[in-house]
C-alpha cells in the first residue's frame, strides 16, 4: 500500500517568513495530493490540492509543487501569519472511483511567531 | 448546505455499552468515510462507502460496524469497545467521480471508552 513520509514534524518561523513542508510517497500509481490544515480541536480542512498532470499550483500565499519522478511534493506558505499556526497534513491517493483512499503523512506542527 | 455534521460531539461509554455515531451531509456526495484520529496523529481511514455500498474496510475490528442507510447518512455502531479505541472519530464525504475528490470533514466525535 501507499506510504507517505512528511518532514519536518515541527516548524517554527517568524511572522512574514516563508514555510516549506515536504512529503514523499511510495506508490507511483498515486495521482492526487491534497494538503489539509487542522487547528487544535477542529476538523481537517483542505487548503490546496494537486493532481499528477500538474507540476505546480498556487492559491494566494499557498503553493504546492509536485515532482512525479522523485515522488515528492511540497507545500510552500509565503508571508506567514499567526493564523497559519496549525498542524498540516499531506496526503496521497490514487483516484480510481469507489471512494478516494487518502493516506496521510505524519503531520507538521507549524508555529508562526510574532 | 456545504457542511458535514456529526453527532454527538462527545461520547463517554463503558466497555459493555452499545452506542452509535452519526454523520450527515446534504452536498449530494456519494462517497462517505469514517476515520479515526488519535492525538497528534494523522487521520486513519477505517471505512469507505460508495453509492451506499461498503467499498473499503481497512481491516477494522468487528466491534466497529458501519452502516449507510441512504446517500446522506452514515452511522458507526460501537459495541464492546476497548480503552485504546478512545479517539476523535471523523466522518468525511466527497463526490464520487473522477476529478471531484475533495474530502470534506465533519467536526468529529470525541470518544472516550472507560
Interface residues (C-beta under 8 A of the other chain):
Chain A: X32 X34 X36 X42 X43 X44 X45 X46 X49 X51 X89 X93 X95 X97 X98 X99 X100 X101 X102 X103 X104 X105 X106 X107
Chain B: X31 X33 X40 X41 X42 X43 X44 X45 X48 X49 X50 X55 X56 X90 X94 X96 X97 X98 X99 X101 X102 X103 X104 X105 X106 X107 X108
